[in-house]
Every structure is written in C-alpha cells, then in structure tokens.
Amino acid sequence: MAKEKIPTEDFDPSSLPRNRKKQFFDSFKNEWRLFFSVSFLLAIFILPLFCDYLVFSLLIGGASNSSADNSQIFSLVFYGALIAIPCIMIFYLGLAGAFNVAMKLGYSEMQITTPSFFYGIKESWKKALFQGLIVGISAFLAIIGCLYLLFFYTIHPVWVGILMGVDILQFIIFTMASIFTLAQSFTYTNKASAEYKNAFLMSFAHFPMNFVFFLISPGLFIALSIISNVTALIAFGVAILFSFPFIYLWELRALVIFDKMINQYHYPEYLKKGLYVPKNNKED
C-alpha cells in the first residue's frame, strides 16, 4: 500500500493570487464545481426570459413569413418586450443569489453553495426586483425605440442612427449600474439611493473597461439571441453551463472599483480582501 505523501514545506502565502485577474483563474481551477452548480441554479431564473424570447420569435417569424404588415410585427415585438419585464425581474432574483456567492468567493470566505445562493436572494430580493424592473423597462425602451426609429431610417438616416445609439446607451448604463448596485448590497450597508448613486458614478468613471465587460456579458448573449433561434439556443446552453463565470468576472470587476473608489478611503478592512498582499508592499 502506498504511503501518503506528506508535504515537506510549510504553506507559502505568496502562492495566493495577488490580483483579481489571477484570482479568477485560481478560483475556476479550484472551485469549478461551484461554478457549474451556480450556473445550473441561475438557469432556473433565466428560463422565463428564454421562453418569452422563443415564443415571440416564433410568432414574429410566422407573421413575417405570412406577409404581415409592419404594424402587426411591431405589436408582437411590443408585447414580447413588455412580457420580458417581469421575466427580467425574475432573472435578477437569481442574479442576487449568484452575486452573493461571487462576493464570498472573491473575498475568500467559506460558504456552502446552494444555501449561500438562496440566502443572497432572501437578503436582497427587494433590491433585485427593483433593479430588474429598471433594467426591464430600459430594455423595453431600447427594443421598441430602435424598432420604431427604423421606420424612419430612409428619411433621416443620420438622426435615426444617433437616436438609436442613445437608446442603446441608456440600456448599457442602466445594466452596468444595476450590476454595481447588487454587488454593493452584499458588501456595504448603505441606503438604496446611495448605492444607486455610487453605481452610476462607477459606471461612468470607468466606462471604457466596463463597456468591454458588457460586451463579454451580457453583450455576447444578446448578440447570440438576435442572430437566430439556433444561436439563441446556443446562448441558453452556455447560460446553463457557464453563466456564473461571467457573473464572477463582474464581481471581481466591482471589487477592483470598490478598492479604488471606496475602500482605500473609507473601508480599509475590505481593501484587496481575499488577495495576498505582502506586508512590506501594500500596493503590490
């Protein structure tokens, strides 16, 4: 029988990740089961939104093939986007649970995945529903606004392009702000108004890199959903298996911004929490 191999060296703290980028890959390597578990849990909350998309995309496709006029297609898109609002609110309930798990993982805190997920929903369900409502309305305005503007593209192409850009931009900003609001809710005990104000400041102050993260998620999933029903199924499959890595990326992004804008001034106990920081170099 082989003897158990006993380590001959003490644990070296310097082997811990020193930044959030390294922490992401370290967490994925050591906690890959957690990543899949949370993704499966979150898929339950994504399902209503996916069903809404699938049903109305089939209805719109059928109407288009039967030579329906623009007003009929616009009506179908309108009601599909309207029904999507409560579906997005349900999705945000799942996001609350996922962000609680991501926060504990980012801060290297012990947790049991499923209880931690549902505890996050229990603690922040009101904020999650409110953020989902705001993002749902923002998405509704983006979809309906862009579709309506397309009717005038041949008349005023430049103005239509500008207004569509503004319409899409407001959705991007509100989505970013909602993510930073949820991330704050599991770290700080501020009033909802203060959290939302901070979230907007974080969204604008670091917009270029935040936009890159938006393109990764949810931008990638939105693009796949727009292309065709087949790619939408691919997006849902990716969401079932791999949605949590994208949530964790946003959580780590939020922790970096928290350190820059909040922790180094007001909460030093949270500064680079979960990372290895050499005692002789606090800024490493």
C-alpha positions in Angstrom: 0.0 0.0 0.0 1.4 3.4 -1.0 2.3 5.7 1.8 0.6 9.1 2.0 2.8 11.9 0.7 3.4 14.4 3.5 4.3 18.0 2.4 7.9 18.8 3.4 7.4 22.6 3.2 5.2 24.9 5.0 2.4 26.7 3.1 3.6 29.7 1.3 1.2 32.6 1.4 2.9 34.1 -1.6 1.3 31.4 -3.7 -2.1 33.1 -3.3 -3.3 35.3 -6.1 -2.1 38.9 -5.9 -4.7 40.5 -8.1 -8.3 39.8 -9.3 -7.2 38.5 -12.7 -5.2 35.8 -11.2 -7.9 35.2 -8.6 -10.4 34.4 -11.4 -8.3 31.6 -12.9 -7.3 30.4 -9.4 -11.0 30.2 -8.3 -12.0 28.5 -11.6 -9.3 25.9 -11.2 -10.1 25.1 -7.5 -13.8 25.7 -7.4 -15.0 24.6 -10.8 -17.8 22.5 -9.2 -19.2 25.7 -7.6 -19.1 27.4 -11.0 -21.3 24.7 -12.6 -23.6 24.5 -9.6 -24.4 28.2 -9.5 -24.8 28.2 -13.3 -27.4 25.5 -13.0 -29.3 27.4 -10.2 -29.2 30.6 -12.2 -30.6 28.8 -15.3 -33.9 28.3 -13.5 -34.3 32.0 -13.2 -33.2 32.6 -16.9 -35.8 30.1 -18.2 -38.9 32.5 -18.2 -36.9 35.1 -20.2 -35.8 32.5 -22.7 -39.3 31.1 -23.1 -40.6 34.6 -23.7 -38.0 35.2 -26.4 -38.6 31.8 -28.0 -42.4 32.1 -28.2 -42.4 35.6 -29.6 -39.6 35.0 -32.0 -41.6 32.1 -33.5 -44.7 34.3 -33.6 -42.8 37.1 -35.3 -41.2 34.7 -37.7 -44.5 33.2 -38.6 -46.1 36.7 -39.1 -43.2 37.7 -41.3 -43.5 34.6 -43.5 -47.2 35.2 -43.9 -46.5 38.7 -45.2 -47.9 40.5 -42.2 -47.7 44.3 -42.2 -45.3 46.3 -40.1 -47.9 47.3 -37.5 -48.6 43.6 -36.7 -45.0 42.8 -36.3 -44.5 45.9 -34.2 -47.3 44.8 -32.0 -45.8 41.3 -31.5 -42.4 42.9 -30.6 -44.1 45.3 -28.2 -45.9 42.6 -26.3 -42.9 40.4 -26.3 -40.7 43.1 -24.8 -43.5 44.1 -22.3 -43.7 40.5 -21.0 -39.9 40.4 -20.8 -40.0 43.0 -18.0 -41.3 40.6 -15.3 -39.1 37.9 -16.8 -36.0 40.1 -16.3 -37.2 40.8 -12.7 -37.2 37.0 -12.0 -33.8 36.7 -13.6 -32.5 39.4 -11.3 -33.6 37.4 -8.3 -31.3 34.7 -9.5 -28.5 37.3 -10.0 -28.8 38.4 -6.4 -28.1 34.8 -5.3 -25.2 34.5 -7.8 -23.6 37.8 -6.6 -23.7 36.7 -3.0 -21.8 33.5 -3.9 -19.4 35.6 -6.1 -18.8 38.0 -3.3 -17.9 35.3 -0.8 -15.7 33.7 -3.4 -13.9 37.0 -4.2 -13.3 37.6 -0.5 -12.2 34.0 0.0 -14.9 33.4 2.6 -16.1 29.9 3.4 -19.6 29.0 2.1 -21.9 26.2 1.1 -23.0 27.0 -2.5 -26.8 26.3 -2.5 -27.6 27.9 0.9 -25.4 30.9 0.0 -27.2 31.3 -3.3 -30.7 31.4 -1.8 -29.5 33.4 1.2 -28.5 36.1 -1.2 -32.0 36.1 -2.7 -33.5 36.3 0.8 -31.4 39.2 1.8 -31.7 41.3 -1.4 -34.9 40.2 -3.1 -36.4 43.7 -3.0 -33.4 45.4 -4.4 -33.1 42.6 -7.1 -36.7 43.0 -8.2 -36.3 46.8 -8.3 -33.1 46.6 -10.4 -34.8 44.0 -12.6 -37.7 46.4 -13.1 -35.4 49.3 -14.1 -33.4 47.1 -16.5 -36.6 45.6 -17.9 -38.1 49.0 -18.6 -34.7 50.1 -20.1 -34.6 47.0 -22.3 -38.2 47.6 -23.4 -37.4 51.2 -24.4 -34.3 50.1 -26.2 -36.1 47.4 -28.2 -39.3 49.3 -29.0 -37.4 52.6 -29.6 -34.9 51.1 -32.0 -37.6 49.3 -33.9 -39.8 52.4 -34.2 -36.9 54.5 -35.3 -36.1 52.0 -38.1 -39.3 53.0 -39.8 -37.8 56.5 -40.4 -34.3 55.3 -41.5 -34.7 56.1 -45.2 -35.9 59.6 -44.3 -33.4 60.7 -41.7 -30.7 58.0 -41.5 -28.2 60.1 -39.5 -30.6 61.2 -36.8 -32.1 57.7 -36.6 -28.6 56.3 -36.1 -27.8 58.9 -33.4 -31.1 58.3 -31.5 -30.7 54.5 -31.7 -27.2 54.9 -30.3 -28.6 56.9 -27.4 -31.4 54.4 -26.9 -28.9 51.5 -26.7 -26.5 53.5 -24.5 -29.1 54.1 -21.8 -29.7 50.3 -21.6 -26.0 49.7 -21.3 -25.6 52.3 -18.5 -28.7 51.1 -16.5 -27.4 47.5 -16.8 -24.0 48.4 -15.5 -25.5 50.4 -12.7 -27.7 47.5 -11.7 -24.7 45.2 -11.5 -22.7 47.5 -9.3 -25.8 48.1 -7.1 -26.2 44.4 -6.5 -22.5 43.9 -5.9 -22.6 46.7 -3.3 -25.6 45.3 -1.4 -23.6 42.3 -0.2 -20.6 44.3 0.9 -21.9 47.6 2.4 -24.9 48.7 4.4 -25.9 51.9 2.6 -29.3 53.3 1.7 -30.7 52.3 -1.7 -30.3 55.8 -3.0 -26.6 56.0 -2.0 -26.0 52.6 -3.6 -27.6 53.6 -6.9 -25.7 57.0 -6.9 -22.4 55.1 -6.3 -23.3 52.6 -9.0 -23.8 55.3 -11.6 -20.5 57.0 -10.6 -18.7 53.7 -11.0 -20.4 53.1 -14.4 -19.3 56.4 -15.8 -15.9 56.8 -14.1 -14.7 53.5 -15.5 -16.9 53.3 -18.6 -14.4 52.1 -21.2 -13.3 49.0 -19.3 -16.9 48.5 -18.1 -18.0 48.5 -21.7 -15.6 45.8 -22.5 -17.0 43.7 -19.7 -20.5 44.5 -21.0 -19.6 43.2 -24.5 -18.4 39.9 -22.9 -21.6 39.7 -20.8 -24.5 40.3 -21.4 -23.5 41.6 -24.8 -22.4 38.1 -26.1 -25.7 36.6 -25.0 -27.8 39.4 -26.5 -25.9 39.1 -29.8 -26.5 35.3 -30.0 -30.2 35.9 -29.2 -30.6 38.4 -32.0 -28.8 36.4 -34.8 -31.2 33.5 -34.9 -33.2 31.0 -32.9 -30.4 28.5 -33.3 -27.8 30.8 -31.8 -30.3 31.7 -29.1 -30.4 28.1 -28.1 -26.6 28.1 -28.0 -26.8 31.2 -25.7 -29.2 29.4 -23.4 -27.0 26.3 -23.4 -24.0 28.4 -22.5 -26.0 30.1 -19.8 -27.0 26.7 -18.2 -23.4 25.6 -18.0 -21.2 28.7 -17.9 -23.3 31.7 -16.7 -21.6 32.0 -13.3 -18.0 32.7 -14.7 -19.5 35.8 -16.3 -21.1 36.9 -13.0 -17.9 36.3 -11.2 -16.0 38.4 -13.7 -18.3 41.3 -13.0 -18.0 40.7 -9.2 -14.2 40.9 -9.4 -14.5 44.0 -11.6 -16.7 45.5 -9.0 -14.2 44.7 -6.2 -11.4 46.4 -8.1 -13.5 49.5 -8.5 -14.6 49.4 -4.8 -11.0 49.4 -3.8 -10.2 52.4 -6.0 -13.3 54.5 -5.2 -14.4 53.4 -1.7 -12.3 51.0 0.3 -9.0 52.9 0.3 -10.7 55.9 1.7 -13.5 54.5 4.0 -13.2 50.7 4.4 -9.5 49.7 4.6 -10.5 46.3 6.0 -12.0 45.5 2.6 -9.1 46.7 0.6 -7.8 43.8 -1.5 -9.6 41.4 0.7 -9.2 37.8 -0.5 -5.8 38.5 -2.1 -2.3 38.1 -0.9 -0.7 41.5 -0.1 2.9 41.4 1.1 3.3 43.2 4.4 6.2 45.3 3.1 4.3 46.3 0.0 0.7 47.2 0.5 0.3 48.4 -3.0 1.6 45.2 -4.7 
